[in-house]
C-alpha cells in the first residue's frame, strides 16, 4: 500500500499544475501576438485585426486540454478580447461592425497597442505590447513616439523586477513615475494592475499608476507574497499629466463582477446575463460574442447600473499625445519570480531612437539583474566536513 501524499508534495503538485496551465495559455497568447503584428500595416482595419486575434485564441485553446476531468469539460478560451488601441487611445478599443468607428484603419507611424489574453481552466495569461507601424532598423521610431515607447518598455522591465516577495505595491508606482519622467512622460493616471487567481484577473490586491490625490489617500498598501500571480499593466503617455478622458468611442468590452449579487428585473437583462455567464464566465468579453447585439446593449444597461457587470471604457489622452503600453503576467513561486507571458515580440533597441537615457544608478543596476537570482550554495566549513565524515 502506497503512503499518502505529504502536504508539501500535494502543494508542489498543485503549483506545477497551475503553472502548466498558465504557461500553456501564455504560449497560445504569444503565438497569436506573433501573427497579429504582421497584420498591423498601413490600411489595415482595426476591426479585422481584433476579429483575427480572437479567432487565433479560440483556435489555440480549442486544440488543447480536451479531455474531461471527472466528466467535466475544462473551461478555456479568451481571457481578454483582442483590443487594438491607436496613438492617444489608452486601451480597450475593440469595435463592433455596427460602431461608427469600425472603419478605422492603421497608418504609417501609428503607435499601436495590442492587448489580448487566454485562459486554460480559469488560469489566465494576459499580455500587451506596443508597436509602431512601418518602423524598421533603417527607419526607426523617433520624436515623442520613441520617447513614450522607450519610457513604457523600460518602466515595464523595472516593474517586472520589483514584483518580488516582500516588496510593496507603491514601489512599482514610484519607480514607473521615476522612469517615465526621464523621457518627459507620465504614467496614465489611475491605471490598475491586479493580483490574479483561478477565474479572477482583477483581485483585491492592486497596483495603481500615477494616482490622483484621492487615490493616494484611499488606495490600500499591498505586500507581494509567495504563491501570488499578478497581471501588471504599464501605460505611459507623452502628455504632461497622464490624464485621460472618455470620447466618442462606444464601450464594447465588459466583465461580470462575481462579488455583486442582484436580481435583475427585466427579462432581456436576465437573458443576456445568463448568456454572459455561459459564454464568458468570469472573464471580460466583447459584445460581439453575444447572439443579439441590440438586445445585449439593452440588457447590459441594467446589469451595469447595478454593478453586476462592469464596463472597460475606451479612454483617450489629448489628441497630440501618444500612449505606449506593456502588460505581463508573473508568478511569485518558491524558487523565485517566473515570467509567465513572453517578452515583447516586436520591441528591439534598434527600432527606437531617442536622445534621452536612464541615468539613475539604482534603476540601471536593477535592470542588469535577472528576474530570478541564482541561489549560491553555501560552502561547507572544515568542521562540517569532518562531522559528516565521522
C-alpha positions in Angstrom: 0.0 0.0 0.0 1.4 3.4 -1.0 2.0 6.1 1.6 -0.4 9.1 1.5 0.9 12.2 -0.2 2.6 14.6 2.2 1.1 18.2 2.3 4.3 19.6 0.8 4.1 17.1 -2.1 0.4 17.9 -2.7 1.2 21.7 -2.7 4.1 21.2 -5.1 1.9 19.2 -7.5 -0.9 21.8 -7.3 1.7 24.5 -8.1 3.1 22.5 -11.1 -0.5 22.1 -12.3 -1.4 25.7 -12.3 1.9 26.8 -13.7 1.5 24.4 -16.6 -1.9 25.9 -17.4 -0.7 29.4 -17.1 2.3 28.7 -19.3 0.1 26.9 -21.9 -2.3 29.9 -22.0 0.7 32.2 -22.3 2.2 30.2 -25.2 -1.2 30.4 -27.1 -1.2 34.2 -26.5 2.4 34.6 -27.7 1.7 32.7 -30.9 -1.4 34.9 -31.5 0.5 38.1 -31.0 3.3 37.0 -33.4 0.6 36.5 -36.1 -1.2 39.8 -35.2 1.9 42.0 -35.5 2.3 41.4 -39.3 -1.3 42.4 -39.8 -0.7 45.9 -38.3 0.2 47.7 -41.6 -1.0 50.8 -43.2 -4.5 50.5 -44.5 -5.4 47.5 -42.2 -8.8 47.8 -40.5 -8.6 47.7 -36.7 -11.9 45.6 -36.5 -10.4 42.9 -38.8 -7.3 42.6 -36.6 -9.4 42.3 -33.4 -11.6 39.6 -35.0 -8.5 37.7 -36.2 -6.9 37.9 -32.7 -10.0 36.5 -31.0 -10.1 33.7 -33.6 -6.5 32.8 -33.0 -7.1 32.5 -29.3 -10.2 30.3 -29.8 -8.3 28.1 -32.2 -5.3 27.8 -29.9 -7.3 27.0 -26.8 -9.6 24.7 -28.7 -6.7 22.5 -29.7 -5.5 21.7 -26.1 -6.8 20.2 -22.8 -9.8 18.5 -24.4 -10.0 15.5 -22.0 -12.8 15.8 -19.5 -11.8 15.9 -15.8 -14.2 13.8 -13.7 -16.7 14.0 -16.5 -16.5 17.8 -16.7 -15.0 19.7 -19.7 -12.1 22.0 -18.8 -13.2 25.7 -19.5 -10.8 27.7 -21.7 -10.8 30.5 -24.2 -10.4 34.3 -24.3 -9.3 35.9 -21.0 -9.3 39.3 -22.6 -10.7 40.1 -26.0 -8.3 41.5 -28.6 -8.1 45.3 -28.4 -6.1 47.5 -30.8 -5.7 50.9 -29.4 -4.0 53.5 -31.6 -1.9 56.6 -30.7 -3.7 58.5 -27.9 -6.3 55.8 -27.3 -5.2 54.3 -24.0 -6.8 50.8 -24.1 -9.9 48.6 -24.7 -10.6 49.7 -28.3 -12.3 46.7 -30.0 -15.2 48.0 -32.1 -18.3 46.2 -33.4 -19.1 46.2 -37.1 -22.1 48.5 -36.3 -20.0 51.1 -34.5 -19.2 54.5 -36.2 -15.5 53.9 -35.6 -15.5 50.4 -37.0 -14.0 51.7 -40.3 -10.8 52.9 -38.5 -7.6 51.9 -40.3 -4.0 52.0 -39.4 -1.5 54.4 -41.0 2.3 54.5 -41.1 3.9 55.7 -37.8 0.8 54.9 -35.8 1.6 53.8 -32.2 -0.4 50.6 -31.8 -1.1 48.8 -28.5 -2.1 45.1 -28.9 -3.8 43.7 -25.8 -5.0 40.1 -25.6 -5.4 37.2 -23.2 -6.2 33.5 -23.0 -7.1 31.1 -20.1 -6.9 27.3 -19.5 -9.2 26.2 -16.7 -9.5 29.8 -15.4 -5.7 30.3 -15.2 -5.3 33.4 -17.4 -2.2 34.8 -19.2 -2.8 38.3 -20.5 -0.2 40.3 -22.4 0.1 43.7 -24.2 2.8 45.3 -26.2 3.2 48.4 -28.4 4.4 48.6 -32.0 4.9 51.4 -34.5 3.5 50.8 -38.0 6.2 50.7 -40.6 9.2 51.1 -38.3 12.4 49.3 -39.3 16.0 49.4 -38.2 16.7 51.6 -41.3 13.6 53.8 -40.5 13.4 53.7 -36.7 10.8 55.4 -34.4 11.9 58.9 -33.4 10.3 62.0 -31.8 7.8 61.7 -29.0 6.8 58.3 -30.2 10.2 57.0 -29.4 10.3 58.7 -26.0 6.9 57.2 -24.9 7.8 53.8 -26.2 11.2 53.7 -24.5 9.7 55.0 -21.3 6.9 52.4 -21.2 9.2 49.5 -22.1 11.9 50.5 -19.5 9.2 51.0 -16.9 7.8 47.5 -17.6 11.3 46.0 -17.2 11.8 47.8 -13.9 8.3 46.8 -12.6 8.9 43.2 -13.5 12.0 43.2 -11.2 10.1 44.9 -8.3 7.3 42.4 -8.2 9.1 40.3 -5.6 8.0 38.7 -2.3 8.1 41.3 0.4 8.1 44.4 -1.8 5.1 46.8 -1.6 2.8 47.9 -4.5 3.9 51.5 -4.0 7.4 50.6 -5.1 6.0 49.9 -8.6 4.1 53.2 -8.6 7.1 55.2 -7.6 9.5 53.5 -10.0 7.2 53.9 -13.0 6.8 57.6 -12.3 10.5 58.0 -12.0 11.3 56.1 -15.2 8.6 57.9 -17.2 9.9 61.3 -16.2 13.3 60.5 -17.8 11.7 60.7 -21.2 9.4 63.6 -20.3 6.4 61.3 -20.0 3.8 60.4 -17.4 2.1 57.2 -16.4 -1.6 57.2 -17.4 -3.5 58.4 -14.3 -5.2 55.8 -12.2 -4.4 52.7 -14.3 -4.6 49.5 -12.2 -2.7 46.2 -12.1 -4.2 43.3 -10.1 -3.4 40.1 -8.4 -4.8 37.1 -10.2 -6.3 33.8 -9.1 -8.2 31.0 -10.9 -11.1 32.7 -12.7 -10.0 36.1 -11.3 -7.9 38.7 -13.2 -9.0 41.6 -11.0 -8.1 40.5 -7.5 -8.3 42.8 -4.4 -4.6 43.4 -4.1 -3.6 46.1 -6.7 -1.1 48.5 -8.0 -2.0 52.0 -9.2 -0.1 54.2 -11.6 0.1 57.9 -11.3 -2.6 58.1 -8.6 -4.8 61.1 -8.1 -4.7 62.8 -4.7 -7.9 60.8 -3.7 -6.3 57.5 -4.7 -3.1 58.3 -2.8 -5.2 58.7 0.4 -7.6 55.8 -0.2 -5.5 53.1 -2.0 -4.5 50.2 0.1 -0.9 49.2 0.6 -0.3 45.6 -0.5 2.7 43.4 0.0 3.7 40.8 -2.7 3.5 37.3 -1.3 4.7 33.8 -2.3 2.2 31.9 -4.4 0.6 35.0 -5.9 0.2 35.7 -9.6 0.0 39.3 -10.9 -1.1 40.9 -14.2 0.9 44.1 -14.4 -0.2 46.8 -16.9 2.2 49.6 -17.7 0.7 52.5 -19.6 2.6 55.7 -20.3 1.6 58.9 -22.0 3.7 61.5 -23.8 1.3 64.1 -22.3 2.2 66.5 -19.4 -0.1 65.0 -16.7 -1.2 61.5 -17.9 -4.8 62.4 -17.6 -7.3 60.6 -19.9 -11.0 61.1 -20.7 -13.9 59.5 -22.4 -14.6 60.4 -26.1 -17.0 59.2 -28.7 -15.9 55.5 -28.7 -18.6 53.1 -27.5 -17.7 50.6 -24.8 -17.7 47.0 -26.2 -15.8 45.1 -23.5 -17.5 44.2 -20.3 -16.9 41.7 -17.4 -19.2 40.1 -14.9 -18.5 41.1 -11.3 -18.7 37.9 -9.2 -18.7 39.8 -5.9 -22.0 41.5 -6.6 -25.5 39.9 -6.3 -28.7 41.5 -7.6 -32.0 40.2 -9.0 -32.4 41.7 -12.5 -35.9 43.0 -13.2 -36.0 43.0 -17.0 -36.4 39.7 -18.8 -34.0 40.9 -21.5 -31.4 41.7 -18.8 -31.7 38.2 -17.2 -31.4 36.5 -20.6 -28.3 38.5 -21.6 -26.7 38.0 -18.2 -27.3 34.2 -18.4 -25.7 34.2 -21.9 -22.7 36.2 -20.5 -22.2 33.6 -17.7 -22.3 30.8 -20.2 -20.1 32.2 -22.8 -17.5 34.3 -20.8 -17.8 33.1 -17.2 -15.7 35.4 -15.0 -13.6 36.9 -17.9 -14.0 40.1 -19.9 -16.0 39.7 -23.1 -16.8 41.7 -26.2 -20.5 42.3 -27.0 -19.9 40.7 -30.4 -19.9 37.2 -28.8 -23.5 37.6 -27.7 -26.2 36.5 -30.0 -28.2 39.7 -30.5 -26.2 42.9 -30.3 -29.2 45.2 -29.8 -30.7 43.1 -27.0 -27.2 42.8 -25.5 -26.8 46.6 -25.3 -30.2 46.9 -23.7 -29.8 44.0 -21.3 -26.3 45.1 -20.2 -27.6 48.6 -19.2 -29.4 47.3 -16.1 -26.6 44.9 -15.2 -24.0 47.7 -15.4 -26.3 50.1 -13.5 -26.4 47.6 -10.5 -22.8 46.6 -10.7 -23.4 43.0 -11.9 -21.3 43.8 -15.0 -18.5 46.4 -15.3 -17.5 48.2 -18.4 -14.0 48.5 -19.8 -14.3 52.1 -21.0 -12.3 53.4 -24.0 -10.4 56.5 -22.8 -8.1 58.9 -24.6 -5.3 61.3 -23.7 -5.2 64.6 -25.6 -5.1 64.4 -29.4 -1.5 65.5 -29.8 -0.1 62.8 -27.4 0.8 59.1 -27.7 0.3 56.2 -25.3 2.5 53.1 -25.1 1.7 50.1 -23.1 3.1 46.7 -22.0 1.3 44.1 -19.9 2.9 41.0 -18.4 1.7 38.1 -16.2 4.1 37.0 -13.5 4.1 34.3 -10.7 5.8 34.5 -7.4 7.0 30.9 -6.9 9.0 29.4 -4.0 12.1 29.3 -6.4 11.6 33.0 -7.3 9.6 35.1 -9.8 8.6 33.4 -13.0 7.5 35.5 -16.0 4.6 33.5 -17.4 4.0 35.6 -20.6 6.7 36.0 -23.2 8.7 39.2 -23.6 7.5 41.6 -26.3 7.8 40.2 -29.8 8.3 43.5 -31.7 10.4 45.8 -29.4 14.1 46.0 -30.2 16.5 48.8 -29.2 17.4 49.4 -32.9 13.8 50.2 -33.7 13.6 53.0 -31.2 15.9 56.0 -31.3 15.7 58.6 -28.5 18.3 61.0 -27.2 17.3 60.5 -23.6 18.7 57.6 -21.5 18.2 56.4 -17.9 20.8 57.8 -15.6 19.6 56.7 -12.2 22.3 54.3 -11.0 20.0 52.3 -8.7 17.5 51.6 -11.5 20.3 50.9 -14.1 21.7 48.3 -11.7 18.2 46.8 -11.1 17.8 46.3 -14.9 21.0 44.3 -15.1 19.6 41.7 -12.7 17.7 38.6 -13.8 14.2 38.1 -12.5 15.2 35.0 -10.6 18.6 35.3 -8.9 20.6 32.1 -8.6 21.0 30.8 -5.1 24.6 30.4 -4.1 25.3 27.1 -2.4 27.0 27.6 1.0 30.4 26.0 1.1 30.9 23.6 3.9 33.4 24.5 6.6 36.2 22.1 7.5 34.4 21.4 10.8 31.2 20.5 9.0 33.0 18.2 6.6 34.8 16.4 9.4 31.5 15.9 11.3 29.8 14.4 8.2 32.8 12.0 7.6 32.7 10.9 11.2 
